[in-house]
Amino acid sequence: MTVSEGKRVPEFTLPSTKRKSMSLSDYMGEKHVLLVFFPLAFTPG
């Protein structure tokens, strides 16, 4: 998936560090959302 600056991203749900699900829609319109991707983070690659 490619995300460009200023474009909307599709809805997604991920596990949190507190073992709960969190969705993008939980924060949209309520808080600022920053998406950060670290390719190969925590991998030997």
C-alpha positions as CSV (number, residue, x, y, z in Angstrom):
1,M,0.0,0.0,0.0
2,T,1.3,3.4,-0.9
3,V,0.2,6.4,1.2
4,S,0.9,9.9,-0.1
5,E,1.1,13.1,2.0
6,G,-2.2,14.7,2.3
7,K,-4.2,11.7,1.2
8,R,-6.6,9.6,3.4
9,V,-5.5,6.2,4.4
10,P,-7.9,3.2,4.6
11,E,-9.4,2.2,7.9
12,F,-7.2,-0.3,9.8
13,T,-7.2,-1.9,13.3
14,L,-4.0,-3.0,15.1
15,P,-3.2,-4.5,18.5
16,S,-2.0,-1.9,21.1
17,T,0.8,-2.5,23.6
18,K,-2.0,-2.9,26.2
19,R,-3.4,-5.9,24.3
20,K,-6.5,-4.1,23.1
21,S,-7.5,-3.3,19.5
22,M,-7.2,0.2,18.3
23,S,-8.6,1.6,15.0
24,L,-7.7,4.6,13.0
25,S,-11.4,5.7,13.3
26,D,-11.0,5.8,17.1
27,Y,-8.8,8.9,16.7
28,M,-9.9,10.6,13.5
29,G,-11.4,14.0,14.2
30,E,-10.5,13.7,17.9
31,K,-6.7,13.7,17.9
32,H,-3.8,14.3,15.5
33,V,-2.7,11.0,13.9
34,L,0.9,10.4,12.7
35,L,1.7,7.2,10.8
36,V,5.3,6.1,11.0
37,F,6.7,3.1,9.3
38,F,10.1,1.6,10.0
39,P,11.0,-0.9,7.3
40,L,13.0,-3.8,8.6
41,A,12.8,-2.6,12.2
42,F,13.6,-5.2,14.7
43,T,14.6,-7.7,12.0
44,P,18.0,-9.1,11.0
45,G,17.5,-7.9,7.4
